[in-house]
Amino acid sequence: MDCPFCKAEMSEGSKFCANCGAHLSRVCATCGHPNQANSNFCSDCGASLNQNKPASSATVRQRPSSSPGPAEHRQLSVMFCDLVDSVGLGERLDPESLRDILRDYQHRATKIVEVAGGLVARYHGDGILAYFGYPAVSEDDAERAIRAGLELIKDIESLPPSPEKLFIRVGIATGMVVVGELVASAAADQPSIVGGTPNLAARLQSIAEPNTIIIAPSTRLLAGGLFESRFESLRSAQVPLIGREEEVELLMRRWARAKHGEGQVVVVTGEAGIGKSRLTLALQEGLAAEAHTRLIYHGSPYHQDSALHPVISQLSRAADLRRGDSPDQKLAKLETLLAPTAENLKEALLLLAPLLSIPLGLQYVPLDLTPQRRKDGTFNALLGQLEVLATRQPVLMILEDAHWYDPTSLELFSLAVDRITGLPILLVITARPEFAPPWPSHTHVSTVTLNRLGKREAEALALSVADGKEMPKEVVNHLLSHTDGVPLFVEELTKTVLESGLLNDIGDRYVLRGPLPSLAIPSTLHASLLARLDRLAAVKDTAQTAAAVGREFSYSVIAAVTGLPEQDLRAVLNQLVAAELIFQRGEPPDAKYLFKHALVQDAVYASLMRSRRCQIHAEIARVLEEQFPDVVASEPETLAHHLTAAGLSERSVLYWKLAGQHASDRSAFVEATRHFNTGIELLKNLPDTPARTQHELALHIGLGAALIATKGHSSIEVEHAYLQAHALCRQMHETPEFAPVLLGLWRCYIARSQLHRARELGEALLHLSQLNDDPALVVVAHYALGNSSLLLAKLPEARRHFEAGILHYAPEQRRGPVFGSAQDPGVACRSYSALCLWLMGFPDQAHTRGKDALTLAQELKHPFSVAFAQCCFAFVSQFRRDVRNVGDQAEAAVTLANEHGFTAWAALATSFRGWAIAMEGRSEKGLAELQQGIADMRAFGAGIWLPFRCTMLAEVFDLLGDTEASLQSLAEAQILMDQTEERWWEAEIYRLQGTLLIRHSIAPLVEGETWLRRALDVARRQAARSLELRAATSLARLWHDQGKHAEARDLLEPVFNWFTEGFDTPDLKEAKAILEELNGKTM
């Protein structure tokens, strides 16, 4: 064989070159790993070294092959060197002398660069461009570039001035570039690079003083010896846990408490690579001999917006669900998993099978639940399963990488944190420092922060990685100075040293085979990873493809995407597993693989060219669509991600829309919002076509609905979403989506009490319904107009709309796309017409209409409509001063609204319940609940009904004897009324103001009388007969007390005589009593 360094011929099996003394090794043709010269198999990948007679290699630093390979991303240190005053030299010297000087200068520079391990890429006249870090990566490329520059200056300075003294300038910069097969020319035998680093090096050179070097900050950072890389470990158990004795002891103490029924939570936080996962592995090892149940959940950066992804993955693993299983097989496996722990197996299957995208058989009738009810049921089923497991034996529950959990999973596990207090469960959560636990502080929750290892601990860890064999002192010191106590760095960099071929294993220890070159220890973990991948060149493409698939990938997907023959693919994956870049669970074709750490995946993925990334993601998307419809159905966001990364924005938008709808159906509204927004952002780069407009409209409508659930009807975000949709509808002219958009906007403005805008939208809805001859939409439009008119105190107009809505309504006309999860329009028209009827002087008809609305809602079995009708019936009962029925309806509405997550109705019903409690004599308790209900409404921006609720507060404060607070509440009601134009309760606000002033003698009687007269005028102008009766009664009482009996009777009698019903209500009874007293006085 030949020495690759000096090309001298050597006998087969030689360990050193007899000509130049270089130590020889056999390079594995499969993975590129250097091995002992007499080895028969590769010590890294196990491949035979005798196949195809691979060439040997010298372990001393040699000039790497510079043949351009496939283009890729690389971190390079670039040196640009230039002669000072070369133009002047050309003027002062003859051409031949100048040529000799340039040739000598280039020869010296090339030799120095190559000795330092660099590559001279280009000669630019008297300038030289050199790369450090390509085609082979070393840990100290930046340092070697600086040393080469210094050596070149020293060499030039040592030259005699023959014929002239030479000076050079050097600039060095470090950064990411694209390097490889970039120049399509046969003459381009040296690689070109693209990026700002070469230009920066040239600019730095141009401002340097003669015979000096200027380096970029990025180069200075690397040369300084402190190298940081964000990395986290999923470490194997081959390396013992070192330096974490206290933390392990704490976990064991918490376990001891937990298994005796005192549930415990421990949150383990720390930077990437600090050993959080290794700590949980040590806990599992410590409990191996104890009977317990172990549940492990993993977070994934690709699934931060996939609702309950950690739970779905855990259940799939526990049930052993496989891609080839039929739906019946999957359902049977899930049933087998749940049967021992489910209190109601049928219900658990009905809830959890859809979660896992398992079709239900014909023997099961799907549950007819609202999204919120389904989510609550799913949570209860999962937590119930956990509780049953805990009754049988203690449970160890581990949540890995919680900082990547989706909001719905965090919501579920927050409930778990609360529930485990009395159960034998230890919950261990690992997360990075930025993770903010969503649950409040609890006495049973502990936090452990992992710090970096000390020098002794780090050295012990390195020794452990080396199987207890001592390494040379200079190697250990160099290693420790570059790892800074991060366990993963220590482990990975030690492995790199052991794999480099620089150390000789002499049994009980390692010795250096020669001087310690800087390449032995990569300066950063990123460089270490690239170096290991370079040694696995034959499998690099597959690793990059797997990285594009995701941190976790299946054999079936990677096989379909790569198209490799089965034998070749298995060999490639085995090499990646052997190199500990990925972990394997199961055997092909059912095997699952996991990158050792998410940042390992990131680094592999980052080395791909953008064009190659697009190709891979496009292929992944094609494979998923054609061969994995179950994944597309259950995780449309996964396909959407790959289509987006492939640059196929038009197709990806469709799947982001489906992902948003899928998340909304599961009540995962936070994730749904993100999916819809992603689709909307992608649309901005697409051409303006009818199809694009249609997609954008659907996305904004979906976004608006999702935001209502998370932000409330009145939020700015909801308004913006529907305004965008409204603009698109106008652009499209005829579109069926116009109705839900108008309705969404109307709900937003009515909730804010922006009544005139809401009324305009109601008119637009009515026009649209008449234009399209849509009976169902007619009902909705009349409800919207009636509601707006009612709040604006246009009572006759409101009544006409409500009656028209009732006339046109038929239950079978109700349809989901228009009405969504809102109240049934027939129920709404009846409920609000009940309020209108009472205001207009028909208290008995109002009671009957309110009761009919509630009955209809209950017949429809629509919880939202039931809660709505109960609140409206409480309104009517409050008008009629029927305290008991107010309390009954409010209590029922609070229960139902809390059960289904109807926050607005829960808040309104709470305020009614507080008022009823106060009226029954428990004023302080009632006041607190009334204030809580009002605060809850204000918290999500609702302005509707606020003036009315302020009068409720005024009444309760008056009962408590706090006249000042009562008057303040009325003053606030007037301010709100003026701000919103919600004037339907205006007369009663003025009446209460006047009666308070008169009763407590706070102001002259004439001021109180003025308020009562104003109330009377307003009520008459609004045709609010019931409020007119109240104002007339209060004013008649005042005049009666002043001796103006005739005036009082003349005022009250015609108002009272107008009424034809409601004579058993307190208002009419009071008026009648005063009239009888007045008639006695005037006879």
PEDAUR-V669280 format. One record per pair of residues at least 4 apart in sequence whose C-alpha atoms are under 6 Angstrom apart, sorted by the first residue. I is the first residue (numbers start at 1). GAP is how many residues later the second one is. D is the distance in Angstrom with one decimal. If there is no record, write none. Layout:
i: {I,I}
gap: {GAP,GAP}
d: {D,D}
This chain:
i: {1,1,1,2,2,2,2,3,3,4,13,13,15,15,15,16,16,16,16,17,17,22,23,23,24,24,25,25,25,25,25,25,26,26,26,26,27,27,27,27,28,28,28,29,31,31,31,32,33,40,41,41,41,41,42,42,45,63,68,68,68,69,69,70,70,71,71,71,72,72,72,72,72,73,73,73,74,74,75,75,76,76,76,76,77,77,77,77,78,78,78,78,79,79,79,79,80,80,80,80,80,80,81,81,81,81,82,82,82,82,83,83,84,84,89,106,113,113,114,116,118,118,119,119,120,121,121,121,122,123,123,132,133,133,137,138,138,139,139,139,139,140,140,142,142,143,144,147,153,161,167,167,168,168,169,169,169,169,169,170,170,171,171,171,171,171,171,172,172,173,173,173,173,173,174,174,175,177,177,178,178,179,180,204,220,227,229,230,231,231,231,232,232,232,233,233,234,234,234,235,243,255,257,258,258,258,258,258,258,259,259,260,261,261,261,262,262,262,263,263,263,263,263,263,263,264,264,265,265,265,265,266,266,266,266,267,267,267,267,268,268,268,268,269,269,269,269,269,270,270,270,270,271,273,274,274,292,292,292,293,294,294,294,295,296,296,297,297,297,297,298,298,299,299,299,299,299,300,301,304,304,304,305,305,307,307,307,308,308,315,316,316,319,319,319,325,335,338,341,341,342,348,348,349,351,353,354,357,369,369,371,371,371,372,372,373,380,390,390,390,394,394,395,396,396,397,398,398,398,399,400,401,401,402,403,403,410,414,452,452,453,453,453,458,463,464,469,469,470,471,472,474,483,483,488,489,490,497,497,502,503,503,503,503,504,504,505,522,522,530,539,544,544,547,547,551,551,552,552,553,553,554,554,555,555,555,558,559,561,564,570,574,576,576,577,577,581,582,582,582,583,583,584,584,585,585,586,587,599,602,614,614,617,617,618,621,621,623,624,625,631,632,636,636,637,637,640,640,640,643,643,644,644,644,653,655,656,656,657,658,660,660,660,663,663,664,664,664,669,673,673,676,676,697,699,700,700,700,704,704,707,707,708,708,711,712,713,714,714,714,714,714,719,722,722,722,729,740,740,746,746,746,747,749,749,750,750,750,751,751,751,752,752,752,753,753,753,754,755,759,759,762,762,762,765,766,769,769,769,769,776,779,779,780,782,782,782,783,783,783,785,786,786,786,786,789,789,790,790,790,791,791,792,792,793,793,802,802,805,809,816,823,823,824,827,827,829,830,831,831,831,831,833,834,834,834,835,837,837,838,838,838,839,839,840,840,841,841,843,844,845,850,854,857,857,858,867,869,870,870,871,874,874,874,877,877,878,878,883,885,886,887,887,887,890,890,890,893,893,894,894,894,897,897,897,905,906,907,907,907,908,910,911,911,914,914,914,915,917,917,918,918,918,923,937,938,947,950,950,954,954,957,957,958,958,958,977,977,987,987,987,990,990,991,991,991,994,994,994,995,997,997,997,997,998,998,1015,1016,1016,1019,1019,1019,1019,1028,1029,1032,1032,1033,1036,1036,1039,1039,1040,1040,1045,1049,1063,1066,1068,1075}
gap: {8,9,11,5,6,7,8,4,5,53,24,25,8,9,22,5,6,7,8,4,5,36,35,36,33,34,9,10,11,12,31,32,8,9,11,30,5,6,7,29,4,5,21,25,504,505,506,503,502,9,5,6,7,8,4,5,530,51,112,113,123,111,112,110,111,108,109,110,106,107,535,536,537,104,105,534,102,103,100,101,56,57,98,99,55,65,96,97,52,53,94,95,50,51,92,93,48,49,90,91,121,122,46,47,88,89,44,45,86,87,43,85,83,84,4,4,5,35,4,28,13,14,11,12,10,8,9,69,7,4,5,9,4,8,394,381,384,380,382,383,384,378,383,77,81,80,4,4,58,4,43,44,42,43,36,39,41,42,43,35,43,30,33,34,42,43,44,29,43,24,28,42,43,46,44,45,22,17,18,15,16,14,11,10,4,297,296,42,41,42,368,40,41,365,40,364,43,362,363,43,214,171,5,4,5,6,166,167,168,135,165,164,161,162,163,159,160,161,157,158,159,160,161,162,163,162,180,161,162,163,180,162,179,180,181,161,162,163,180,161,162,180,181,161,162,163,164,180,162,163,179,180,161,215,212,213,101,102,103,102,101,102,103,102,101,102,13,17,102,103,12,102,11,102,103,105,106,104,103,100,101,102,101,366,99,101,361,100,101,4,4,5,14,15,18,4,4,4,44,47,43,4,33,4,27,5,4,277,4,5,294,295,296,295,528,527,4,4,5,34,30,31,30,29,30,30,29,30,31,30,30,29,30,29,28,32,4,25,33,34,4,5,32,27,5,4,39,40,39,39,39,4,6,7,4,4,4,23,24,11,7,8,9,10,6,7,5,5,6,4,33,60,61,54,58,43,44,41,42,39,40,38,39,4,34,36,4,4,59,5,4,4,5,6,5,6,15,12,13,14,10,11,8,9,6,7,5,4,4,4,4,32,25,29,28,18,21,4,4,4,4,4,19,23,4,22,12,15,16,5,9,4,5,8,26,4,19,23,19,4,12,15,16,5,9,4,5,8,37,30,33,23,27,28,4,4,21,25,14,17,4,11,4,5,4,228,35,34,37,38,227,228,4,4,19,23,9,4,78,4,12,15,4,5,9,4,5,8,191,192,193,190,191,192,190,191,227,226,33,26,29,19,22,23,16,15,4,5,8,9,37,26,30,45,4,19,23,4,19,46,4,4,12,15,16,5,9,4,5,8,191,193,190,191,190,191,27,31,4,17,4,41,42,41,4,26,4,23,19,22,38,41,4,12,15,16,41,5,9,4,5,8,185,187,184,185,184,185,219,218,4,23,15,8,9,8,26,4,19,23,38,4,12,15,5,9,4,8,33,4,4,4,26,29,19,22,23,4,16,4,12,15,4,5,9,4,4,26,29,30,25,23,19,22,12,15,16,11,5,9,4,5,8,4,5,4,26,19,23,12,15,5,9,4,5,8,4,5,28,31,32,21,25,21,24,40,14,17,18,4,4,5,6,11,7,10,16,12,15,4,5,8,9,4,4,4,20,38,4,12,5,9,4,5,33,4,5,4,4,4}
d: {5.8,5.2,5.7,5.4,5.5,4.4,5.4,4.7,5.4,5.8,5.9,5.6,6.0,5.2,5.7,5.6,5.5,4.5,5.4,4.6,5.1,6.0,5.6,6.0,5.8,4.7,5.7,5.2,5.0,4.4,5.5,5.3,5.6,5.0,5.2,4.3,5.5,5.5,4.4,5.6,4.7,5.3,6.0,5.7,5.1,4.1,5.8,4.6,5.5,5.2,5.6,5.6,4.5,5.1,4.7,5.3,5.8,5.9,4.9,5.0,5.1,5.0,5.3,5.4,5.2,5.4,4.1,5.1,5.5,5.7,5.8,5.6,5.2,5.7,4.6,4.8,5.5,5.5,5.3,4.3,5.8,5.1,5.6,5.7,5.1,5.4,5.6,4.2,5.8,4.8,5.6,5.4,5.9,5.1,5.8,4.5,5.7,4.8,5.8,5.3,5.7,5.6,5.5,5.1,5.8,4.5,5.8,4.3,5.5,5.5,5.9,4.4,5.4,5.2,5.8,5.9,5.1,5.8,5.0,5.9,5.6,4.6,5.4,5.1,4.2,5.7,5.4,5.7,5.1,5.8,4.8,5.3,4.5,5.7,5.9,4.6,6.0,5.2,5.7,3.2,4.1,5.8,5.8,5.7,5.8,5.0,6.0,6.0,5.7,4.1,5.7,5.6,5.6,5.0,5.6,5.8,5.3,5.4,5.7,4.8,4.7,4.8,4.8,4.0,5.7,5.0,5.8,4.9,4.7,5.9,5.0,5.9,4.9,5.7,5.7,5.2,5.7,5.6,4.8,5.5,5.1,4.5,5.5,5.9,6.0,5.3,6.0,5.7,4.7,4.9,5.4,4.2,3.6,5.7,5.2,5.4,6.0,5.2,5.7,6.0,5.6,6.0,5.5,4.5,4.5,5.6,4.7,5.4,5.6,5.2,4.3,5.9,5.5,4.7,4.2,5.8,5.3,6.0,5.0,4.4,5.6,5.1,5.3,4.9,5.9,4.9,5.2,5.9,4.7,5.9,4.6,4.9,5.8,4.7,5.6,5.9,4.7,6.0,4.7,5.9,4.7,4.8,5.9,5.8,5.0,5.3,5.5,4.9,5.2,5.5,5.7,5.1,5.5,4.9,5.4,5.6,5.5,5.0,5.5,4.6,5.9,4.8,5.9,4.7,5.9,4.7,5.3,5.9,4.9,6.0,5.4,4.8,5.9,4.9,5.8,5.0,5.2,5.5,5.4,5.5,5.5,4.5,5.4,4.7,5.8,5.6,6.0,5.9,4.8,5.9,5.9,5.3,5.6,5.6,5.7,5.6,5.7,5.5,5.4,5.5,5.8,5.9,5.9,5.4,5.6,5.0,5.5,5.6,5.7,5.6,5.7,5.6,5.1,5.6,5.9,5.6,5.7,5.4,5.7,5.9,4.9,5.8,4.7,6.0,5.1,4.7,5.8,4.8,5.8,4.7,5.1,5.5,4.9,5.1,5.4,5.2,5.9,5.6,4.9,5.4,5.7,5.7,4.5,5.9,5.1,5.1,5.4,4.4,4.6,5.0,6.0,6.0,5.3,5.6,6.0,5.8,6.0,5.5,5.9,5.8,5.8,5.4,4.6,5.8,5.4,5.2,4.7,5.7,5.1,6.0,5.6,5.7,5.6,5.2,5.4,5.8,5.4,5.6,4.4,6.0,5.3,4.4,5.9,5.9,5.8,5.4,5.9,5.7,5.8,5.6,6.0,6.0,5.5,6.0,5.1,5.7,5.5,5.4,4.2,4.9,5.5,5.1,5.9,4.6,5.6,5.2,4.4,4.5,6.0,5.9,6.0,3.9,5.1,5.0,5.0,5.8,5.7,5.5,4.7,5.9,5.5,4.8,5.8,5.0,6.0,5.1,4.8,5.1,5.6,5.2,5.1,5.6,5.5,5.5,4.8,5.9,5.4,5.4,5.8,5.9,4.1,5.0,5.5,4.9,5.0,5.4,5.3,5.6,5.2,5.7,6.0,5.5,5.7,5.2,6.0,6.0,5.3,5.6,5.1,5.2,5.3,5.8,4.4,5.0,5.8,5.7,4.8,4.7,5.6,5.5,5.7,6.0,5.9,5.9,5.9,5.9,5.8,5.9,5.0,5.9,5.0,5.9,6.0,5.0,5.4,5.8,5.9,5.7,5.3,6.0,5.3,5.3,4.5,5.8,5.4,4.9,5.5,6.0,5.9,5.8,5.3,5.6,5.1,4.8,5.1,4.7,5.7,5.0,5.2,5.2,5.4,4.4,6.0,5.7,5.8,4.9,5.3,6.0,5.9,5.5,6.0,6.0,4.1,4.9,5.6,5.0,5.0,5.6,5.5,5.2,5.1,5.3,5.2,5.5,5.5,4.2,5.1,5.7,6.0,5.8,4.8,5.7,4.3,5.7,6.0,5.0,5.9,5.3,5.2,5.5,6.0,5.7,5.9,4.2,5.3,5.3,5.9,5.2,5.2,4.9,4.6,5.3,5.0,5.3,4.7,4.8,4.7,4.7,5.3,5.3,6.0,5.2,5.1,5.5,5.0,6.0,5.0,6.0,5.4,5.8,5.9,6.0,4.6,5.7,5.0,5.5,5.9,6.0,5.5,6.0,6.0,6.0,5.2,5.3,4.7,5.9,5.2,5.8,6.0,6.0,4.9,5.6,5.7,4.6,5.1,5.9,6.0,4.5,5.7,5.8,6.0,5.0,4.0,4.5,4.0,4.6,4.4,5.7,5.7,4.8,4.8,3.8,4.3,5.9,5.5,5.4,4.3,5.4,5.5,4.0,5.4,5.2,5.1,5.6,5.5,5.8,5.3,5.3,4.2,5.6,5.5,5.5,5.1,5.1,5.4,5.9,4.2,4.9,5.5,5.8,5.7,5.0,5.8,5.5,5.9,5.5,6.0,5.5,5.3,6.0,4.9,5.8,4.9,6.0,5.9,5.8,5.6,5.7,5.9,4.4,4.9,5.7,5.5,5.2,5.9,5.6,5.4,6.0,6.0,6.0}
